[in-house]
């Protein structure tokens, strides 16, 4: 239910704030959040501070906001790719153990196609 002059709900406004962050802009000052979201400074400040107090956003030493650890934790809980990796890794390890070779696992995300290579032995990302 909308509770603002713009007709946007609180959830819609929070999503606008979270959408402002990107790989290229992981930290944003309040002024930039206001510009990107098109919301008033007081609204963005209030919501960003509430999100930071809950851990969904963080503030760095410069006062800029970034995606918080709580948001990453929540996202990782329901990541289907992590479940796919967790279930498949034992089979791939058993299959690759004799050669010690690498394997590639391409996967499609909602924004892009990514491809990573993990060491079968260490699980560490190589590329």
N, C-alpha and C positions, 0 to 999 in steps of 0.2 A: 504494500500500500504506500502510495506517495505521501511524503510529509515535507514537501518543499515547494517553493514557488514554481520551480521548473517542472514539477510533476514526476520527478524521479524518486524512486524509493531509496532507502538507505543502502540496500544491497546493490542497486544499480550504481550508486555513487562510489561505493567501496570497490566495485569491479572496475570502474573508470580509473581509480587510483592505482590498483594493482596492474592494470593494463598499461599504465604509463612506463613501467620498467621494461627494459629489454637487455639483451646481451650487450649491446653497444652503450647502454645507459643503465648500469646496475645501481647507481647512486644518483639521486636527484635532490636538489635543494627545493624547499617549499615553493619558491617563486616559479620554478620550472614545472612542478606538479600542478600548480594553479594554471599555468599557461596550457599545458597538455590536456588537462581535464576540462578546462573551461568553467570550472566552479569557482566560487568566491574563495578568497584567501582564508577567511574564518572557517568556512566549511571544510576545506582541505586540511587546514591545521588541526581542527578538532578531530576529524576522522583519522588522519595520519597519526596523531598522538594516541588515539584509542587503539589503533592497529599496532602501534609500537608497544603499548603497555601490555597487549595480549601476546606479543611475540611474532605477529604476522608481518610486521615491519621492524626494521632496526634503524638506529641513528648512529652515524659515525661521529668522529671527533669534530668534524666540520659542521655538524648539524644536518647533513644530508640524510635522506631516507633511502633504504634499500630493502629488498625482500628479506624477511627474517627467518630464522631457523625453524620456527613453528610452522611456517608455510611450507618449507621444504619437507619437514617431517610428515605433515598431513598429505602432501602430494605423493610422497614415497610409499605411504601405506597402501595406496590403491593403484600403484603403477603396474599395469599388466605386463610390461616388459621385464620388470624385476622378477615377477612370478615366473615368467617364461624362462629367464636366465637361471633362476634358482632351481627349477625343475630339470632343465636340460643340461646343466653343467656337469653333474656326476656322470651322465652318459657320454658326454663329449670328452671328459677326462679319461674315462676308461678306453674309449676308442682311440684317443690320441697318445695315450701314455707310452706305447712302444716307440713311437717316433719322436716324441717331444716337440711336435710341430705346432704351428700356430693355426688358429681358425678364425674365420671372419663371420660376423653375424650382422648382416644388414637388417635394419628395421625402419618402418615408416612411422613418423610421428605426425601429429596433427598439423605441424607447420612445415616440416621438411623431411627429407630422407637422410638418415645418418648411417654411418658405418663405422664400427669400432673393431679393433682387434685386441683380444685379450690373450695373455699367456695362459695356456692350459694349466701350467704348473703353479703360477703365482696369482693369477686372477688380476694382474696389474694391466692397465690399459697401455697399449704401445703406440697407437696412432689414432 
